[in-house]
């Protein structure tokens, strides 16, 4: 690890390099310590310039052993391919440019839903772990001040002094160098500096603990969501539970469908509630995913429960509309599956109804709120909503969680599930924190990680109610 004194020496060296530059065959060299990983970079007039209108470009600075730090730089868009193009501060990177690396980018249209992000570059894809928007767009020729604070697995990204990104999921590298990256633009970077922060204490690393694995809409990564085939594949993948979404058809029976219309996942159109079961059955709910699933039908809740019964895979029923709680509960009772089913819903009214109709049926309140405040304040807010729903179970978007928030929720006697997590690094991290259930599009991957955790701890898991 580098010391504060060593870092100051590095920064002094960089400052000297920024005051003058060498030239070789007309090419203006970057200051000492910088390394080009990709793209066309140059140094002039005390600033670093990059021209990468048609591709990505990246430079790195520092050492792979650097762990915790604060980075600041003034960044200016000079020209862009389009409003979605971006420039970024890179952190927890490798000097040789290899993946993974993390970054805090801003787009020219910074007010868009994904105007800023916390993203991790994998081998052939981006894993975007948080999307946020700024109050105003960036402008050509106007500098913006970016600041990134990295400590342990926590990262904070600031734009012009305002906190935009905050995540506890900077987990892909425990240490790494810093840098800059752009895509589809020309840009200028001034006043780059990096300040050492104390290293993370060498506390004993918590081993991952096994948890429940809930297949999201069935094994939706490989099969058409909310179909019997997706349910069967979830069972085969070793999922401990299978989540699916339900609406009521026009003539009463409860059917599986995520959207309020059939437009996206079938060859038909119209609202689910305005189509009869017979009309729904005539639709092709599989071809949109792959031609081999042509003819897959829209199943009823009764058919889904029958497919799961006795398999050891729990039915996790997300109620998507008001007014059908009684029908769902009655269907579960008639199937004899009160001990092999759970209900989840964003609607507090639905959760309260299910709890009143059948206290033996586990029911979790779903939430994806963007919360602020301390871990205690966030846990207090979540626990209060759970009490209002008369439940001790919550199912939260994983971005609502941190080790501290999860610990506070458990102190309040809550069972905590989370959704929808497909990255192995985050799944592993959540299991280290002690999450009780993870909903995922990749139940095969999550189940394997949970099995390995169980083997290490010689433990077994069960769905907590």
JOZIHU-V963106 format. One record per residue. N is the residue number from 1. RES is the residue in one small letter. BURIAL is 1 if it has 9 or more other ideal C-beta (glycine too) atoms within 8 Angstrom, else 0. Layout:
[[N/RES/BURIAL] [N/RES/BURIAL]]
This chain:
[[1/x/0] [2/x/1] [3/x/0] [4/x/0] [5/x/0] [6/x/0] [7/x/1] [8/x/0] [9/x/0] [10/x/1] [11/x/1] [12/x/0] [13/x/1] [14/x/1] [15/x/0] [16/x/0] [17/x/1] [18/x/0] [19/x/0] [20/x/0] [21/x/1] [22/x/0] [23/x/0] [24/x/0] [25/x/0] [26/x/0] [27/x/0] [28/x/0] [29/x/1] [30/x/1] [31/x/1] [32/x/0] [33/x/1] [34/x/1] [35/x/1] [36/x/1] [37/x/1] [38/x/0] [39/x/1] [40/x/0] [41/x/1] [42/x/1] [43/x/1] [44/x/0] [45/x/0] [46/x/0] [47/x/1] [48/x/1] [49/x/1] [50/x/1] [51/x/0] [52/x/1] [53/x/1] [54/x/0] [55/x/1] [56/x/1] [57/x/1] [58/x/1] [59/x/1] [60/x/1] [61/x/1] [62/x/1] [63/x/0] [64/x/0] [65/x/0] [66/x/1] [67/x/1] [68/x/1] [69/x/1] [70/x/1] [71/x/1] [72/x/1] [73/x/1] [74/x/1] [75/x/1] [76/x/1] [77/x/1] [78/x/1] [79/x/0] [80/x/1] [81/x/0] [82/x/0] [83/x/1] [84/x/1] [85/x/1] [86/x/1] [87/x/1] [88/x/1] [89/x/1] [90/x/1] [91/x/1] [92/x/1] [93/x/1] [94/x/1] [95/x/1] [96/x/0] [97/x/1] [98/x/0] [99/x/0] [100/x/1] [101/x/1] [102/x/1] [103/x/1] [104/x/1] [105/x/1] [106/x/1] [107/x/1] [108/x/1] [109/x/1] [110/x/1] [111/x/1] [112/x/1] [113/x/0] [114/x/1] [115/x/1] [116/x/1] [117/x/1] [118/x/1] [119/x/1] [120/x/1] [121/x/1] [122/x/1] [123/x/0] [124/x/0] [125/x/0] [126/x/0] [127/x/1] [128/x/1] [129/x/1] [130/x/1] [131/x/0] [132/x/1] [133/x/1] [134/x/1] [135/x/0] [136/x/0] [137/x/1] [138/x/1] [139/x/0] [140/x/0] [141/x/0] [142/x/0] [143/x/0] [144/x/1] [145/x/1] [146/x/1] [147/x/1] [148/x/1] [149/x/1] [150/x/1] [151/x/0] [152/x/0] [153/x/0] [154/x/1] [155/x/1] [156/x/1] [157/x/1] [158/x/1] [159/x/1] [160/x/0] [161/x/0] [162/x/0] [163/x/0] [164/x/1] [165/x/1] [166/x/0] [167/x/1] [168/x/0] [169/x/1] [170/x/1] [171/x/0] [172/x/1] [173/x/1] [174/x/0] [175/x/1] [176/x/1] [177/x/1] [178/x/1] [179/x/1] [180/x/1] [181/x/1] [182/x/1] [183/x/1] [184/x/1] [185/x/1] [186/x/1] [187/x/1] [188/x/1] [189/x/1] [190/x/1] [191/x/0] [192/x/1] [193/x/0] [194/x/1] [195/x/0] [196/x/1] [197/x/1] [198/x/0] [199/x/0] [200/x/0] [201/x/0] [202/x/0] [203/x/0] [204/x/0] [205/x/0] [206/x/0] [207/x/0] [208/x/1] [209/x/1] [210/x/1] [211/x/1] [212/x/1] [213/x/1] [214/x/1] [215/x/1] [216/x/1] [217/x/1] [218/x/1] [219/x/1] [220/x/1] [221/x/0] [222/x/0] [223/x/1] [224/x/1] [225/x/1] [226/x/1] [227/x/1] [228/x/1] [229/x/1] [230/x/1] [231/x/1] [232/x/1] [233/x/1] [234/x/1] [235/x/1] [236/x/0] [237/x/1] [238/x/1] [239/x/1] [240/x/1] [241/x/1] [242/x/1] [243/x/1] [244/x/1] [245/x/1] [246/x/1] [247/x/1] [248/x/1] [249/x/1] [250/x/0] [251/x/0] [252/x/0] [253/x/1] [254/x/1] [255/x/1] [256/x/1] [257/x/1] [258/x/0] [259/x/1] [260/x/0] [261/x/1] [262/x/1] [263/x/1] [264/x/0] [265/x/1] [266/x/1] [267/x/0] [268/x/1] [269/x/0] [270/x/1] [271/x/0] [272/x/1] [273/x/1] [274/x/0] [275/x/1] [276/x/0] [277/x/1] [278/x/0] [279/x/1] [280/x/1] [281/x/0] [282/x/0] [283/x/1] [284/x/1] [285/x/1] [286/x/1] [287/x/1] [288/x/1] [289/x/0] [290/x/0] [291/x/0] [292/x/0] [293/x/1] [294/x/0] [295/x/0] [296/x/1] [297/x/1] [298/x/1] [299/x/1] [300/x/1] [301/x/1] [302/x/1] [303/x/1] [304/x/1] [305/x/1] [306/x/0] [307/x/1] [308/x/1] [309/x/1] [310/x/0] [311/x/0] [312/x/0] [313/x/1] [314/x/1] [315/x/1] [316/x/1] [317/x/1] [318/x/1] [319/x/1] [320/x/1] [321/x/1] [322/x/0] [323/x/0] [324/x/1] [325/x/1] [326/x/0] [327/x/1] [328/x/1] [329/x/1] [330/x/0] [331/x/1] [332/x/1] [333/x/1] [334/x/0] [335/x/1] [336/x/0] [337/x/1] [338/x/1] [339/x/0] [340/x/0] [341/x/1] [342/x/1] [343/x/1] [344/x/1] [345/x/1] [346/x/0] [347/x/0] [348/x/1] [349/x/0] [350/x/1] [351/x/1] [352/x/1] [353/x/1] [354/x/1] [355/x/1] [356/x/0] [357/x/1] [358/x/1] [359/x/0] [360/x/0] [361/x/1] [362/x/1] [363/x/1] [364/x/1] [365/x/1] [366/x/1] [367/x/1] [368/x/0] [369/x/0] [370/x/0] [371/x/0] [372/x/0] [373/x/0] [374/x/0] [375/x/1] [376/x/0] [377/x/0] [378/x/1] [379/x/1] [380/x/0] [381/x/1] [382/x/1] [383/x/1] [384/x/0] [385/x/1] [386/x/1] [387/x/0] [388/x/0] [389/x/1] [390/x/0] [391/x/1] [392/x/0] [393/x/1] [394/x/1] [395/x/1] [396/x/1] [397/x/1] [398/x/1] [399/x/1] [400/x/1] [401/x/1] [402/x/1] [403/x/0] [404/x/0] [405/x/1] [406/x/1] [407/x/1] [408/x/1] [409/x/1] [410/x/1] [411/x/0] [412/x/0] [413/x/0] [414/x/1] [415/x/1] [416/x/1] [417/x/1] [418/x/1] [419/x/1] [420/x/1] [421/x/1] [422/x/0] [423/x/0] [424/x/0] [425/x/1] [426/x/1] [427/x/1] [428/x/1] [429/x/1] [430/x/1] [431/x/1] [432/x/1] [433/x/1] [434/x/1] [435/x/1] [436/x/1] [437/x/1] [438/x/1] [439/x/1] [440/x/1] [441/x/1] [442/x/0] [443/x/1] [444/x/1] [445/x/1] [446/x/1] [447/x/1] [448/x/1] [449/x/1] [450/x/1] [451/x/1] [452/x/1] [453/x/1] [454/x/1] [455/x/0] [456/x/0] [457/x/1] [458/x/0] [459/x/0] [460/x/0] [461/x/1] [462/x/0] [463/x/1] [464/x/0] [465/x/0]]
